[in-house]
């Protein structure tokens, strides 16, 4: 059963505390890699418990650019291995695993005649298309690169500076409707295969034989015995395994109304001056928003639950995108902002806070017998990271398990189904074939009414978040099951209605 809610959580906790035998795999961390590991292990026939101190997608997994990308940046920096892995994993996601949550988005790089710049960009796009072909992603699923005329460039990105515009280089990449929604879908699919998904269950201490955890709702502690433990806590991984060395990098995005960029259909892509591999993107997103990102700065010191951008990052993003805009955007146009920390692998002997010495690859380490830590990597390659972690857990603990099958398992909502007329495109984009279920199983009045004026999230979706998607609090809904919370003013005007629905569902 793919339903996650307060009642299932209580039943799973009761079963777990009464369990006499160790579970095969205890996964710590409810981000994309953790839920991916839970799904991988459960589909191999292993008993699985996942514990998360907060909520699904509470950390880095909800702060991405929402791109399922083919590794173009890594091609530019010469890391062919990561680029090929990204393209292969993008293929699995967009064709089988979550095609309902991903659409092609055209990246548009305006050409103003800079010496060599256009040539390098086009060469990079062509190389990226070679990787698409090698991954066997069809061109009708992810169209290849093409040259845009000046008029086509303006049609896709209406606010670009027109003086001197020669056209644009362009290609397509995969874009998620939302990263937190992907995490929730993986978690629910894992639950359907028998995994116990326990949010608000904090690990107090752990080793290769299990963990002592605290139920943050009831305030009680209890042990979980396990034959293997997978540490998928991302930037917090060293808290469980002090032998690890993580060097976080902060990536920041700014949130705008789409109207500030002329309601674009393409992703305006601006090369960072002086770099051949870094770009700033203005990405058209759900709820009528644009996300402008992304930075890459060292973030030393204590790891916060919710990182915040600094003024230099905001200025960097604004200054970079304004180099190609006819009418500059400024701080007064910003509706919200968010930052995430990449759990990058520190290289011994690296140079202080420099990110040049930090690996973008993922790695799996085994300590204390069968404590498996998976670190590094990125959202696009979560499935491969999860597979590698479960492989290591099976080997280190001597578990009996079948092989990995997650490249062929569609997530909840991914199976094609006829969607009746009358449901909005945005509802279908967020739920796929489950959109019908969201409406049919609603018990509240006016299920298709918006949760607040001008916000494209229905009352039925909010109820579904509590009854099927594991939301336990109002903030779970505002900040993760929907992304209303990315704009503080939207969250403020939606909160009362969400609280009312929560009271009705949760009592």
N, C-alpha and C positions, 0 to 999 in steps of 0.2 A: 504494500500500500504506500503510495507516494505522498500521503497526507502528513504534514508536519504541523502540529499545534500544541497547545498547552496540555491537552489531555494525553496525547501520545508521549510527550516528554515525561509526564508523571508516570505513565505506565512503563516506559523504558527504564526510568530511574528505579522504580520498584523492582523490576525484573533483574536489573543489574546488581543491585545491592543484595539480592537474595541468591545470586548466581554462585555456584560452588566451584565451577571450573574457570580457569583463566580464559579470557577472550584471545583469539588468535592475534588480532591487530588492534592496538589502541592508537588512534590518530589524535595528535594534539594540534589544534589550529583549524578554524573554520573559514579560512580563505580559500581561494581557488585551488591551490595545490593540495590543501588538506582534504577538501571535499572530493577532489579528483582521486586522491589516494584511497579514500573511503569507498568510492565507487569501484575503483580498480580491484581492491581487495575483496569487496563483497561479490563481484562478478566472477571471481576465481573460486568461490565457494568457501571463503574464510569468514569467521565471525568477526564483526567489526564494531567498535565503538569509537565515535568521534566526540571529543570534548572541546568546547570553545568558551573562553572566559567571558566573552561579551555576546555578540550576535554574529550570524553569518555575514561574511564580507565586511566585518567591522574595520579591518586594517587596510593594508595597501590595495587589496583587490577591488575596492570601490573607488579608488582615486586615480585610475588609469585614464588614458586618452580615449578609451572605448574602441580601440582599433585592434583588429585581428590581422596583424601585418606580416608581410612576407620577408621582413628583415632587410629592407632596402638600406637602412642606415649601416647595417653590419657589412653589406656588400661594399659600401663606400669606404669603410675603414679596413677592408681586406679580410674580414672574418667570414670566409665562405661557409665554414661549418655551421655557425649559428644561423646564417641566412638560409641555408638549405633546410635546416631543422624547422625554422619558422615557416617557410613555404609549405613544407610537408604537413605541419600541424594545422596551418590555416586551411589546407585542403580538407583534412578530416572534419574540421569544425564547420566549414561552409557547405560541404556536400552531404555530410551524414549526421554529425553529432548535434549541431544546433543551427541548421539552416534557417529556422524560423526567427532566430535572434540576430542574424547577420545579413547585411545588404552590401552591395558594392557601393563605394563612395569614390567619386572621381577627384583625385588630387590635381590641383591646378597651380602650376608654377609660372607666373607671368614673366614674359620675356621683354626686357627693355634694352636689349642689345649689349649687355655686359660681355666683355671679351672672355670667351671660353666657358662662361657660366652655363649658357644654354646647351652647349655641346656636352658638357659633363653631366648635366641633369638628364638629358635625353639618353646618353649612354647608360647611365644608372638605371633608368626606367626599362630600357631594352634588356639589360642584364637581369633585372627583376622579373621580366616577362619570361626569360629563359628558365628561371627557377619555377615560375608558375607552370610552364609546360612540363618540366621535369617532375613536378608533383602531380601532374595529370589533372590539374584543375581546368575544367572546360572554359573556353573563352566566353560562352554565353552565360556562365556563372560569374566570371570575373574578367571583364573585357580588358584587352591589352592596351598598351600606350598608343597615343595618337597626338598629332599636332592640332592645336586649336587656333582658329583665326582670332583676330582681335575682337570681332563681334561675338564669337562663341565664348571667349574668355569673359567678356562683360556680362553675357547672359548667365553664365554659371556663377560669377562673383561680381555682382553689380557695382560694388563700391571701389573697384580697383582704379588706380590712377590711369587715365586714358592718354595723357600726353606721353608720346614715345612708345606706346604699347604696340608691340609687333605681333602679339599672340601669346601662346603659352604652350609649354610642354605639359603633358598630362598622362596619367595612368590611373588604374583603379586599385583599391585595396579593400579589405573587409572591415566593416564597421558594425560594432555591436549596438543594439538598441540600448543596452546598459550592461556594465560589467557586474554589478551586484546581482542583477537578474540572472546572469549566467551562473553565478555561484549558487544561488537559490535553486536553480533548475538541476544542477549537478547534485546538490545535497538531497533533493527530493527523489531524484532517480536512484541515488545510492540507498535511500530509505526503502524504496520499492524493492530493492534486492536484499533487504534485511539489515542494513546498517542502522545502528542506533545513533541518531544525531542529537547531541545534547548541548544546547547553547546555555550560556550563563552557568557554566560548570568549569570552575577555575582549577588548574593544576597547581598544587602547592609544592610538590616535589615529585620527581620522577627518575626512574632509571630503566634499565633494559627489561625489568620484570614487571613493570606497571607504574602506577602513580597513586598518590593520595590527592583527592580532589575535594573541592567545596562546592556544594550546590548553592549558588549565590541567591537563589529565590528563597529557599527554606533556611539557609544559613547553617547547614550541617555538613560535616566532613565524612568521607568514607573512602576506602581503598578500592582500586580497580586492578586486579591481577591480569597480566597480559603476557603472552609468549613473545611478543615483539611490540616495540613502541616506535611510532613514526613522528618525529619532531618536524612539524610543518608550520612553525610559528613565524616564519619570515624574519623580519628585522629583530624579533625578540628571541631568535633561535638560541643565542648564546646564554640566555637566562636558564634554559634547560640543559645545555651542554656548553660549559665554560671553555672547552677546548676550541670552540669555533671562533673565528675572527670575521666579523661583519663590518663593512664600512658603508653605512647608509648614504644614499644619494637622494636628494629631495627634488621631486618634479612637481611644478605648480601649474595650475590652469586658472584662468579668469573666465567668469560666466557673464555673457551679454545677452540682451534680447537679440533675436535674429534680425530684427529691423535695423539695428545699428550697422549691420553689414549688408543691408539690402535684401534680406531673406535669400541667401545664396543656396544653390543646389549642389555646388561643388565645395571641396575643402580647399580654401585658399592656403597655399603652401609657400612660405617665404624662407629663402635661404638665409641663414645667419651670416652676417658679413664676416669674411675672413675664414669661413669654414666650408669644407666640401661635403661634410657628412651630417651637419645639423640643420634642422629646419624648424620653423614655428608654424603651427597649423591653426587655422580658424575653422573649426569643424561644425557643420550644421547638426544639431542634436534634437532629441525629442523635447516636447513641452515648449517649442518655439524658442530654443536657446542656441547660442553659439558658445563652444568651449575653445578658448584661445590658450594654447600651450605649445611648448612645454619646456621647462627649465631642467637643468641637470647640475645641481650644486651639492657640494659636500655638506653633510648634516651631522657633525660630530656631537658627542654629548649624550645625555639621557634620551631615551626613545619616548616621545610623547604618544598618548593615545590618538590624538588628532593633530597632526602637524599643521602649521600655518605658514603662509608665504611671507617673505620679508619684502621691504620696499624695493630693494635692488632687483628682485625677480619680477615684480610688477612693472617696474620701469623698463626692464629688458624686453618683456613681452610686448608692451605698448610701443616702444621705440622700434622694435624689429618689424612688427606688422605695419606700422605707419609708414614705412619706407615704400609701400606699394599702394597705399590708400589715397583716394582723391580727397576724402575728408577724414582727418585723423580721428581715432577714438581716444578717449581720455579716461581718467579715473572716475569722472561723473557718470560715465556710461556703464561702469562695472556693476553688475547686479549681485555677484557673489564670487567666491574664490575657493579653491580647494588645493591641497597639497598631499602628496603621498611619498612614502619613503621606499626606495628600491632596496631590497636586501642583497646588496652586491658582496661578492667574496673578496676579502682583502688578500692581497698578495704579500707574502713575507718580504720584508726589506723595502716596502713601498715608501713613497715620499710623502709623509705627513697626511694632509687632507687632500692631496691630489687624486683626482679620479682617473688619471691616466694609468695608475697601477692597480686598478680594480677590475676584476674579471666580470664580463656580462654573461658568462656561461653559468649553467647550474651545476651543482656538484652534490653527490650523496656520500655522507660519511657515516661509518658504523663505529660506535664506541660502546663500552660497557656491555659487551656481548651482543645484544640485539636492540640497542638504541640507535635508530636510523634517523639522521638529520638530513633534510633536503633543503639546500640553500641556493641563493642566486636565482637566475632565470627570469622569466617574464610571463605575463598572462597568456600570451599566444601559445606558449609551449608547456602549459600546465599539465597536459595529459601525458606528455613524455616524461616530465619530472615525476609525476605520480607513478607511472609505470616503473621507472628506475628505482624509486623509493620502495615500492612493494616488492620488486625483484630482490632488493637487498634485504628486506625484512624476511622474505621467504627463505633466502639462502642462509642468513645468519641465525635464524631461529629453527631451521630445519622443518619448516611447515610443509604440509602436503597441500598443494594447490595446483589448479589448472593454469594454463597460460593466459596472458593478457588478451582481452577481447574488446577493449574500450574504443578502438578505432571504428568499430562497427555497431556501437550502441547509441541510438538516438536518445536525447534527453526528453523529459516530459514536454509535450507541446510540439515536438519536432515531426511527429508522424503526420503526413498530409491528411487533411480532412476537409470536407466541404463546410465553409463558414457561411451561415445564412446572411442574407442582406439585412442591413440595419445596424450591424456592428461596425464601429469606427475602425479605420485603418490603423490608428494608433493602438487600440486595444488588441487587435490581431498581431501587430508588430511586437507587442510585449509578451503575448501569451501563445501565439501560434494556434495550433488546433485546440488548445485548452480555452480559448476565448469563449467558446460556447458554454463550457462548464462554469466559467467564472460568472456568467449571467444566469444560467439555469439553476445553479445551486445557491444563488443569493436569496436571502430571507428578508432583507430590509426593504423599505419602501423606496421607490424611484431608483432602482439599481443602476440605471445608465445615466443618471444626473451627475454632473461634475461635482467633485468634492468641495469645490469653491469656485466662485466666478472667475472665469478666464483661465482655469487650470484643467488641462486635458487628462485628468485621472478621475475615473468614475467611482461612485460609492461602492459598487459591486467589487471593484478591485481592492478597495481597502478592507472590506469584509473578508475577501478571499485571502488576503495577506495573513489575517489572524486565524482563519479556519483551515488553511491548506499550506501556507508557506512559512510557518514557524515564527511569525511575528508575535512577540510577547508584550511589547510596549508601543506607545504612540510614536516614539522616536524610531523604533524599528521600521515602522511604516513610512514615516516622513523622510528618513535619511537613507534607507536601504531598499525596502521593497518598492518604493517609488523614489524619485529623486527630487521631490518637491523641496526638500530641505536645502538644496544647493543655493536657493535664493531665499534668504532669511525672511523677506516680506511675504513670500508665498507660503512659507511654513507657518508664519504667524496667522494668516487669514484662513488656513486649512486646519489648524490644530483643534479647534473646538469641535468641528464635524468629525474628525478622526477620533477624538476622545469619546464622543457620543457613540460611535460605532463600536469602539473598544469596550465601552461599558456594557453594551448589549451582548457582545460576543463573549467577553471574558468575565462578566459579572462583577 
